[in-house]
Amino acid sequence: MAQAPLGAYIVGMVFPPFDPAPPPFRRRFKAIPVRTLLPNLITLLALCAGLTAIRVAVEGKLDLALAAIVFAALLDGIDGRIARMLKGTSRFGAELDSLADFVNFGVAPALILYFWGLHELKSAGWIVALVFAICAGLRLARFNVMIDDPNKPVWAGNFFTGIPAPAGAITVLLPIYLSFLDVPVTLITIWLSFFYTLAIAFLMVSRLPVFSGKRVGKRVPPEMVLPVFVMVVLFFAMLVSYPWQVLTVGTLAYLACLPLGWMSYREYQRKDAAAAARAASPAGGTASDATFPAGQSDSNSEHDRPVRLN
C-alpha cells in the first residue's frame, strides 16, 4: 500500500479539514422592547441637564444652571411614571435613575451653591457642599434598599422616608432664588445659607415621613379634565414668566407642608395599632371572659389569632 508523503501529513495536522457549513446562529439575548428604552432615554436626558448645569455654573451663568436643575427635576418626575404606564420598568433603569439623581440633585446643586456664595466661606463652604452631596447619595442608597421591604404596609407607599433628592435639590437652592429677587448677598446671608444647606441635607437622610405623591394623578374625573389642563398650562406659564417668584413660593410652601406628612403618617400608624389590637382580642370580650369546657384550654384560640396585621 502506498503511503502518503510526510509533508502532506504535517500540513494536514497544522491545517485540519473543516466543515464548510458554519454552525447555525444562536441569539444569546432577547430583543429589548422599545417601551423599556423610552424611560431610560428620559433619564439620560435628565443626566445631560444636570451635567450642563454644572458647566454653566462654572461659567457664572447661575440662571441657566437653575433652569437646567428644574428641567432635570421635571424629567425625573415623569420617567418613572412613563415606565410604569408602559410596563417598561427594569432593574437597569432603576440603577441608572439613582446614578442620574445623585449627579443631578446631589453633586450639581452643591457645586452651584459653592460657586454662588459658599466659596466666600473658604473650607467651611466646601465642607457643607460635600455634606449635601454625600447626604443625597445616602438618601438614594437607602431608598434602593427600602423599596423591596416585604414588611412595609400598603399605605406606606404614600410616603418617602426623608425629603426626596429632587425636592432637596429644589429647596436647597432657595438662597439663590432670593438673590435673584434682589435680596442682598452679604456675609450674614452666606452664613445663613450655610446652616440652611446643612438643615436640608439632614432632612434628606432623616426618618421624617414625606408625602410621595405616587398615588396621585392615576385617574382624573371627566369633569376635571379641562381644569387640570388649564392649571398645568398656567403653572408652566407662571414658571417661565416669573421663575424666581414661583420657585420661592413653591419652596416655602413645600417646607411648610412637611409637618402635615408627619401627622398623616402618625394617623396611619394609630389606625394600624388599633386594628391590630382589635384583631388580637377575641370577639365579645377579653380572654378571661371566655368559657371553655372542662379540661380544655384556650391554646387553640391563641394560635388562631393573627400576630401581625399590616
C-alpha positions in Angstrom: 0.0 0.0 0.0 1.3 3.4 -0.9 1.9 5.7 2.0 1.2 9.5 1.9 4.3 11.7 1.9 5.4 13.1 5.2 4.9 16.7 4.1 1.2 16.1 3.4 0.8 14.6 6.8 2.3 17.6 8.5 0.2 20.0 6.5 -2.9 18.0 7.4 -2.0 18.3 11.2 -1.4 22.0 11.0 -4.4 22.8 8.8 -7.0 20.2 9.7 -10.0 19.8 7.5 -13.1 21.8 8.5 -16.8 21.7 7.7 -17.6 24.5 5.2 -21.1 24.9 6.6 -20.9 27.3 9.6 -22.9 26.4 12.7 -26.4 28.0 12.9 -26.5 31.4 14.5 -27.9 31.4 18.0 -29.3 34.5 19.6 -27.9 34.8 23.1 -30.1 37.7 24.3 -33.7 38.5 23.8 -34.6 41.6 21.8 -35.3 44.6 24.1 -38.7 46.2 23.7 -38.8 49.8 22.7 -41.1 50.6 25.6 -38.3 49.8 28.0 -35.9 52.2 26.2 -38.0 55.3 26.4 -37.8 55.8 30.2 -34.1 55.3 30.1 -33.7 57.9 27.4 -35.6 60.4 29.5 -33.3 59.6 32.4 -30.2 60.1 30.3 -31.7 63.4 29.1 -32.1 64.5 32.7 -28.5 63.5 33.4 -27.4 65.7 30.5 -29.3 68.6 32.0 -27.6 68.1 35.4 -24.1 68.0 33.8 -24.9 71.0 31.8 -26.0 72.8 35.0 -22.5 72.2 36.4 -20.8 73.6 33.3 -22.9 76.8 33.1 -22.4 77.3 36.9 -18.7 77.2 36.4 -19.1 79.8 33.7 -21.1 82.0 36.1 -24.4 81.6 34.4 -26.4 80.7 37.5 -29.8 81.4 36.0 -29.2 78.8 33.3 -27.8 76.4 35.9 -31.0 76.7 37.9 -33.1 76.2 34.8 -31.3 73.0 34.0 -31.8 71.7 37.5 -35.5 72.4 37.4 -35.7 70.8 33.9 -33.9 67.7 35.3 -36.4 67.5 38.2 -39.4 67.6 35.8 -37.9 64.8 33.7 -37.2 62.8 36.9 -40.8 63.1 37.8 -42.1 61.7 34.6 -39.6 58.9 33.7 -40.8 56.6 36.5 -44.5 57.2 35.7 -43.9 56.6 32.0 -42.0 53.4 32.8 -45.0 52.1 34.9 -47.6 53.1 32.3 -45.7 51.4 29.5 -44.8 48.5 31.8 -41.2 49.1 31.0 -39.6 49.0 34.4 -36.3 47.2 34.8 -33.5 46.8 37.3 -31.2 48.6 34.8 -33.5 51.6 34.7 -33.7 51.8 38.5 -29.9 51.8 38.9 -29.5 54.3 36.1 -32.1 56.6 37.7 -30.3 56.5 41.0 -27.0 57.4 39.4 -28.5 60.3 37.5 -30.3 61.5 40.6 -27.0 61.6 42.5 -25.4 63.8 39.9 -28.4 66.0 39.1 -29.7 66.5 42.7 -26.6 65.9 44.8 -23.5 67.0 43.0 -24.9 69.7 40.8 -26.8 71.7 43.5 -23.8 71.5 45.8 -21.4 72.9 43.2 -23.9 75.6 42.2 -24.2 76.8 45.8 -20.5 76.8 46.2 -19.9 78.8 43.1 -22.7 81.2 44.1 -21.5 82.2 47.5 -20.3 79.4 49.7 -16.8 79.8 48.3 -16.6 83.0 50.4 -16.5 80.8 53.5 -13.4 79.0 52.2 -13.1 75.5 53.6 -16.4 75.7 55.5 -18.3 76.4 52.4 -16.7 73.4 50.6 -17.4 71.1 53.5 -21.1 71.9 53.6 -21.3 71.3 49.8 -19.7 67.9 50.4 -22.1 67.1 53.2 -25.1 67.9 51.0 -23.8 65.8 48.1 -23.0 62.9 50.4 -26.4 63.1 52.1 -28.0 62.9 48.7 -26.1 59.8 47.9 -27.0 58.2 51.2 -30.6 59.1 50.7 -30.7 57.4 47.3 -28.9 54.3 48.6 -31.4 54.0 51.5 -34.3 54.3 49.0 -33.0 51.5 46.9 -32.7 49.2 50.0 -36.1 50.0 51.4 -38.0 49.7 48.2 -38.2 45.9 48.4 -39.1 45.7 52.1 -41.8 42.9 52.4 -43.0 44.1 55.8 -43.9 47.6 54.6 -47.7 48.2 54.8 -49.6 49.2 51.7 -50.2 52.7 52.9 -46.5 53.4 53.4 -46.2 53.8 49.6 -47.8 57.2 50.1 -44.7 58.4 51.9 -41.0 58.9 51.4 -38.5 58.5 54.3 -36.8 61.9 54.3 -37.0 64.6 51.7 -36.5 63.0 48.2 -33.4 64.0 46.3 -35.2 66.2 43.6 -37.2 68.1 46.2 -34.0 68.5 48.3 -32.2 70.0 45.3 -35.0 72.4 44.5 -35.4 73.6 48.2 -31.7 73.9 48.9 -31.3 76.5 46.1 -33.7 78.9 47.9 -30.9 81.4 48.8 -30.1 81.8 45.1 -33.8 82.4 44.3 -33.8 85.1 46.9 -30.7 86.7 45.5 -32.3 86.9 42.1 -35.2 88.7 43.8 -32.8 91.5 44.9 -32.1 90.2 48.4 -28.6 91.5 49.2 -25.9 88.8 49.4 -23.8 89.6 52.4 -21.6 87.5 54.7 -24.5 87.1 57.1 -26.7 85.8 54.2 -24.0 83.3 53.2 -23.7 82.0 56.7 -27.5 81.6 56.9 -27.2 79.7 53.6 -24.6 77.5 55.2 -26.9 76.4 58.0 -29.9 76.2 55.7 -27.9 73.8 53.4 -27.0 71.7 56.4 -30.6 71.5 57.5 -31.9 70.4 54.1 -29.1 67.8 54.0 -30.1 66.3 57.4 -33.8 66.3 56.3 -32.8 64.2 53.3 -31.3 61.5 55.5 -33.8 61.8 58.3 -36.7 59.4 59.1 -39.2 62.2 58.5 -42.3 60.8 56.5 -42.9 63.0 53.5 -45.8 62.7 51.0 -44.6 60.9 47.9 -47.4 61.7 45.5 -47.1 58.3 43.8 -50.8 57.6 44.3 -51.9 60.9 43.0 -52.8 61.5 39.3 -53.6 58.0 38.2 -57.3 58.8 37.4 -58.9 62.1 36.6 -62.6 62.6 36.7 -64.2 63.6 33.4 -65.4 66.9 34.8 -61.9 67.8 35.9 -60.0 67.2 32.7 -60.3 70.8 31.4 -59.5 72.4 34.7 -56.4 70.2 35.0 -55.2 71.3 31.6 -55.7 74.9 32.5 -53.9 74.6 35.8 -50.9 72.8 34.2 -50.6 75.4 31.5 -51.0 78.2 34.0 -48.3 76.7 36.2 -45.7 76.4 33.4 -46.6 79.9 32.1 -46.0 81.3 35.6 -42.8 79.3 35.9 -41.5 80.7 32.6 -42.6 84.3 33.2 -41.8 84.6 37.0 -39.4 81.8 37.7 -37.8 83.1 40.9 -41.1 84.1 42.5 -42.7 80.7 41.6 -39.7 78.7 42.9 -39.5 80.7 46.1 -43.2 80.4 46.9 -43.2 76.7 46.0 -40.2 76.0 48.2 -41.7 77.8 51.2 -45.0 76.0 50.7 -43.2 72.6 50.4 -41.3 73.2 53.6 -44.5 74.3 55.4 -46.3 71.1 54.4 -43.6 68.8 55.8 -45.3 68.6 59.2 -48.6 67.6 57.5 -46.9 64.5 56.1 -45.6 63.5 59.6 -49.1 63.9 61.1 -50.7 61.9 58.4 -48.1 59.1 58.8 -48.8 59.1 62.6 -52.5 58.8 61.9 -52.0 55.7 59.7 -49.8 54.2 62.5 -52.5 54.8 65.1 -55.1 53.1 62.8 -52.9 50.1 62.3 -52.2 49.8 66.0 -56.0 50.0 66.8 -56.8 47.4 64.1 -54.1 45.1 65.5 -55.4 45.5 69.0 -58.9 44.6 67.9 -57.7 41.6 65.9 -55.7 40.4 68.9 -58.6 40.4 71.3 -61.4 37.7 70.9 -64.8 38.9 69.8 -67.2 39.6 72.6 -64.8 40.3 75.4 -61.4 39.6 76.9 -59.8 36.2 77.2 -60.7 35.9 80.9 -64.4 36.2 80.0 -64.4 33.3 77.6 -65.6 29.9 78.9 -64.2 26.6 77.9 -65.3 23.0 78.6 -63.7 21.2 81.4 -60.1 20.1 80.6 -59.9 22.3 77.5 -57.7 25.3 77.4 -57.7 28.3 75.1 -54.4 27.3 73.5 -56.0 26.7 70.1 -57.6 30.1 70.1 -54.3 31.7 70.8 -52.8 30.1 67.7 -55.7 31.2 65.6 -55.3 34.9 66.4 -53.3 36.9 64.0 -49.9 38.0 65.3 -49.3 40.9 62.9 -51.8 42.9 60.9 -50.4 45.4 58.3 
